[in-house]
Amino acid sequence: MGVLVPEALTAADRLEQAGVGTDVVCVTSPGLLFQAIRSRQGGDGRPVWILDQVITG
């Protein structure tokens, strides 16, 4: 997953304790995510299903 995941999870726990709701998302394909965002903005027909997964998780 990556070397920063434990730090991100610790930070999320600390934020939760402070009353700030958090989610941690591990993006394994930033290129696919970026292409989907661009496609949704410009309507070039590329798949955007990944954005629905991020939003509704």
C-alpha positions as CSV (number, residue, x, y, z in Angstrom):
1,M,0.0,0.0,0.0
2,G,2.8,2.4,0.7
3,V,5.0,3.6,3.5
4,L,2.8,6.6,4.3
5,V,-0.4,4.6,5.0
6,P,0.4,4.0,8.7
7,E,0.9,7.8,9.2
8,A,-2.3,8.6,7.3
9,L,-4.2,6.2,9.5
10,T,-2.7,7.6,12.7
11,A,-3.6,11.1,11.5
12,A,-7.2,10.0,10.7
13,D,-7.5,8.5,14.2
14,R,-6.3,11.8,15.8
15,L,-8.7,13.8,13.7
16,E,-11.6,11.5,14.6
17,Q,-10.7,12.0,18.3
18,A,-10.8,15.7,17.7
19,G,-14.3,15.4,16.3
20,V,-13.3,15.7,12.6
21,G,-14.7,12.8,10.5
22,T,-12.2,11.4,8.1
23,D,-11.7,8.7,5.5
24,V,-8.4,7.4,4.2
25,V,-8.3,6.4,0.5
26,C,-5.4,4.4,-1.0
27,V,-5.3,5.3,-4.7
28,T,-3.5,2.5,-6.5
29,S,-4.1,3.9,-10.0
30,P,-3.8,7.7,-10.0
31,G,-3.7,7.7,-13.7
32,L,-7.0,6.0,-14.0
33,L,-8.5,8.4,-11.5
34,F,-7.1,11.4,-13.3
35,Q,-8.4,10.2,-16.7
36,A,-11.9,9.7,-15.3
37,I,-11.9,13.2,-13.8
38,R,-10.8,14.6,-17.2
39,S,-13.4,12.5,-19.0
40,R,-16.2,13.7,-16.7
41,Q,-15.2,17.3,-17.3
42,G,-14.9,17.0,-21.0
43,G,-17.1,14.1,-21.9
44,D,-14.6,12.3,-24.1
45,G,-16.3,8.9,-23.4
46,R,-13.7,7.3,-21.2
47,P,-15.0,5.2,-18.3
48,V,-15.8,7.2,-15.2
49,W,-17.0,4.3,-12.9
50,I,-14.0,4.8,-10.6
51,L,-15.3,8.2,-9.6
52,D,-18.6,6.6,-8.5
53,Q,-16.7,4.2,-6.4
54,V,-14.8,7.0,-4.7
55,I,-17.9,8.9,-4.0
56,T,-20.2,6.1,-2.8
57,G,-17.4,3.8,-1.6
